[in-house]
Amino acid sequence: MALHDPVPENIKQPVRQVAAYLWVERLARLGYGAKGLVYFIVGLLAAQAAFGTGGETTNTSGALEAIVTQPFGRFLLIIVTIGLIGYAFWRFVQTILDPEHSGEKINAQRIAKRLGYAFSAIAYLSLAVTSIKLIIGLSSGDSDSVEDWTIYFLNQPFGRWLVLLLGLTVIIVGIAFLYQAYKAKFRHHFKLNQMSRNEQIWAVRLGRFGIAARGIVFAIIGIFMMLAAIQLDGTQARGLGGALSALAMQPFDPWILGVVALGLIAYGMYSIIEARYRNLTKDINLR
């Protein structure tokens, strides 16, 4: 069923004009790299915990804390923060312009994907705020934002059903990631003519492994959200760090956590490859 584009052209046009500047593309590439570094650290710490070499399961905020404690960590975190803001802005651009399907008719699936871009923009902007707090010496807080929001929604009218729906949606997103990893269509977003054959092969391998690992984590987060709704207990909800902790407590530990952790490392490396080779001008269809 075709729908009307919910974003009017008088809003799209100024966004398109701003996004056409070269500095926006460079900021977006820095954003992909910053996201890759964060996931690489999350995966590395989880892998160290799984294989008994130190480290601990943590979330993206924990990865930022790990950065700031390193030599020159505050300087590096400033760069990462700029990148996170850039990535959030690029997700906002994707939300407004829907670049992957520019000129096509709107349908429910595309609207859902654009909503996903919007939630991603909000999430990374929130992570950038956490990073700024660490830079100026404030505590990032140890709370799990997924748990906090789940508790909030459960206290609202029809909150249980809303959390159930959100949990199911997150599970579907996780399954979609697994399907994306299987099909590997993401390779079409790369500047393949600038990549060697070996680079293309490794981009696909890392992308498949990394995106599949994210799919597993999302599915676990969704399951915990549904469990929280069924039990009317928001403390049952888990974010990224909680999902990794849950894997650590499963049979065959540490191998399940170790495989997923290595997958998150792979996803971090894949995102860094995106920073270099993703065809952003084709994505946004501007120049």
Summary of the structure (lengths in Angstrom):
residues: 287
radius of gyration: 19.1
end to end distance: 30.7
largest distance: 55.8
contacts: 978
relative contact order: 0.16
helix: 78%
strand: 1%
